[in-house]
Amino acid sequence: MNEPRYNIRAVERRTGVPAATLRSWERRYGFPSPDRSPSARRLYSEREVAAIAWVRVQTARGLSAAQAVRWAQRAAPGTASDGAPPVLRPQTSLTDQLLQAAARYDEPALHAVQSEAYARFSPDDVLLGVIVPALYAIGEQWAGGDLPVSAEHFATNVIQRRLQALWHAQPPLTGAPAVILACVPGEQHALGLLMLGLFLRWAGVRALYLGADVPVVDLMHCLRDSGAPAVCLSATATASAPALHATLTALSGSALGCVIAVGGPAARLVELPPGVVAPEGDLRAASAAVAALVTH
């Protein structure tokens, strides 16, 4: 466990944390603290790899890197001390299995791992502790050239089908406050929005999920016809920033009077009109913030 044998590229492949991020954490937090080979290359032990994977999971769940690193430094993987939470090693293992199945184009394995996750953990913990970290790592590996786009699309579609099945298994909520969930025009990445909708339903909110690439005129029709008091807009791709700006301008200038929440990386590139909120934190925290907008 403590023998230093993995170089930084191997750790990057195993954990989904980019090498540049590992070096940055080392400079800023003193974590991780790899040994050095005779040629001054960083070498990491199995225990350090487990700690790095845990930090990656926790940041995906909404913790800052500084908070997650502090906990990792206070508690060895698999233990808890001084108030530090135990490392979710079973969930991390399931995430790794999803990554391996994606690289093999192994659909039965992808389904089997998800079934095991839902059997062992509550649905919200599966999303936060397994699915979100897996999607993040798959995206990082694709961006780094370690996973072809075909494998990324394959795995994402399999995971999406399971999330949609989970959505359809939820009982309908009648009389509950409603929130419309829509991706801005041209935005195709809707998995985060779908998962937010699940958390909202679990919080007792009637989430009306419209999905990807919703034209502004149709979104406004939905708001008028449904009477929903709030809308959540998702803009993930950088190229979606102009569409988000146009959608916010149209909604803010209308007489609909709805509460508007935005999320996704592209939302950070747009100056938000007064009254528009951008919930922070993981899916659980974001759904609680949105639910508060329509239940208080």
N, C-alpha and C positions, 0 to 999 in steps of 0.2 A: 504493500500500500504506500509506503514512504519512499520507495526507490525512485529516484528521478530518471525517467526514461523516455518521456514524450517531448518532442520538440514543439515549438509554438504552432507550426502548421498542423500537426497532428491534433493538438488541443483545439484549434479552431474548427477542424472537421468534426471532432467528437462532441463539442459543446455548442457549436453554432455562434460562438462569440468571436468576432473578427480579431485578427492578430493586433491590429492597430488599437482596438479597445483594450485588449489585455495589457499592452504596453502603457496605455494611458492610465489604467487602473493602478498599475505597478508604480508609476511616477507619482500619482496623486494620493493613493491610499496605502501604498506599501503592500498591496495585494494584487495578484498572488506574489509569492516570493520564491521564484524558481532557483534551482541550482544552476551552475554554469559548467559547460563542458570545457575541455582544454582549449578549444577554439573559441570560447566565450559565447557559445550558443546557449540559449535558455533551455533548461530541461525541467519538466514538471512530473510530479509523482501522481499516482492514481488518486490519492487523497486530495491533492490540489485540483485535479481535473473534476472530481466530484463537487468540490466547493465552488469552482467556477460555474459548473452547470447549475448549481443551486442558486447562485447569484443571478444568473441569466433568467431562471424561472421567476424569481422574486421581482426583478425589474419588469418583466412582462406582466406581472400581476399588479403593478402600479407603484412599487417602492422605488425610491431614488437609488442610484448606484451606491451612493455614500451610505445610505441606511442598510442596504443589503450586504455590503462589504463589512460594515461594523458587526452585523450579526454573524456573518461567516467567520470573522476573526475571533468572536467570542465563543463560538460553539463549533466543535469539529463535526463534519458531516455525519448524520445519523444520531446525534446526541443533542441535548438541550441543557443549557446552564445559564444562570444569571438572567433568567427571563427570556433568553433567545429561543425561538421556536425550533422544533425539530426539523431537520431537512426532509423534504418530501421525496425521499429516494424512490419509493415505488412509482410515484407519478413521473419523476424524472426518467426512470427506466422505460415507462410506457411512451413518453415523448421520444426517446431514442429509438424505440422499436418502430414508431410511426415514420421516423426519418429513414430508417433502414428499409422499411417496406416501400416507401416512396421511391427510393433509389433503385429498387428492384422491380418496380411496376407491379407489385404484388398486392392485388386488390383483396383477395381473401385475408391476407395478413392485416391489411389496413382495417378491414371490418372486424377481424378478431380482436385486435388491440383495442379498438374503440368499445367493443362489447365488454371486454374485460374491465376497461376503465369505468364504464357506467355501472358495472356490477359491483365494483369495489368502492366507488366514491359517489357522493351526491352529484347531480348534474351540474350545479354551479361550480363545484370544485373540479370537475372534469374539464369544463371550459377554461377555467382560470389556470389550472395546474397542468393540463395535458394539451388541450387543443390550441390555446393561444400560444404557448411556448413552441409547439410544433410548427404552427403556421409561421411564426416569427423566424424560427431556425430554417425552415424550408425557403422562405424568402431571402434570408441572408446567404444561404448556400447557393441559391440561384444567382443572386447579385454578385457573389464572389467567384462564379464560374465553376463551383464544385458540383452543381446540380443542373442538368439541362432544363430548359423551360418546359419541355414536354413532361418531365417528371413532376415539376411544380404544378402544372395544370392538372395532371392526372390525380395527384394526391389531393389538391384543393377541391376538385370536383367530387371525389369520394367522400371527403370530410363534409362538404356542403350538403350532399344528399342525406347524410346522417343527421346533420343539424336541422334540415327541413323536416325529416321524419319526427324529430323531437318536437319541433314547432307544431306540427299537425297533431301530435299526441296531447297537446295542452288543451284543457277544456275551454270552451268559449266563455268570455267574460261579458255579461250583459249588465248594463247600468254602471259600469266602471268608467272612470275618466279615460279619455282616448288620447293617444299620441300617434301622429303619422310619422313613419320612418321612411326616408327616401334618399337615394343617392342623387347628386346633382346631375344635370344633363351631361352625358358623355362618360360619367364615372361608372366603371364596370365592377369595381371591387366592393362587394356587398356583404362579405362574410362577417365583418366586424359589426355592421348594422344589424344583421340577422341575430347575432349573439346578444347584442344590446336589447333587441326586442324580446328575446327569451328572458333575460333578467327583468325586464319591465313586466312581463306577464307574471313571473314569479313574485313580483312586488305588488300584484293586483291591479296593474295598469293595462287597459285595453290597447295593445299595440297594433296599429294598422300598418303592416309591412308592405311597402310598394316595391322595394328592391332597387335594382340598378337602373341608371340612365332614365330618370323621370323628367319629362319636359315640364317647364315651369307652368305652362297653361294647364296641364293635367293635374299638377300638384295643387294649384289654386282651386280647380274644380273639386278635387277631393276634400280640401279644407272646407269649402262652402257646403258641399253636400253632406259631409259626415258631421259637421259641427265640432270637429276636434279642436280643442283649445290650444294645442301645441303641436309643433313639428320638429323632428330631429333630422338634420341634413348631414350627410356624410360626403367628404371629399378627401380621398386618400392620395391619388396621384397628383404630383405637382402640377401637371397640365390641367387639373380640374379647378385650380384657383380662380381663373376668370369666370367659369361657369358658376362657382359658388358666389362670387361677388355679384354677378347678374341676378342670381336667384334671390339673394338677400335684398338687393335693391328693389326687385319686384314685390317681394313680400312686405318689406318695410313701407313701401309706397302704396300698398293696397289698404282697403278698409276692413280687412279680415280680423285684425286685432289679435292675432295668435301669438303665443309665446314661441320663440325660435331658439333652438339649441343646435350647435354645430360641433362636429368632431372630425378627426382625420388630420394627417400631416399637412394637407393643403390649407386647412383652416388657419394655420399659423402664418400663412403668407398673405392673408387678407385682413384689412382693417375692418373690424366688426362694427356695424351700426349700433347706436345706443340701444340697450335692452336685450341684445342678442347675447346668449350665454354660451360658454365653451367649457363644459364639465371636465374636470381633471380626475386623474386616478384610473384604476382598473374598471372593468365592466360593472362590477358590483357598486363601486362608488359612483360611477357615471349614471347608472340606472337610478340610484337613490336620489341623486341631484335632480334628474329629470322628473322622477315621480313626485318630488316635492313641489315642482312647478305647477302640477295639475291637481294635487290633493290638498293644498293648503290655501 
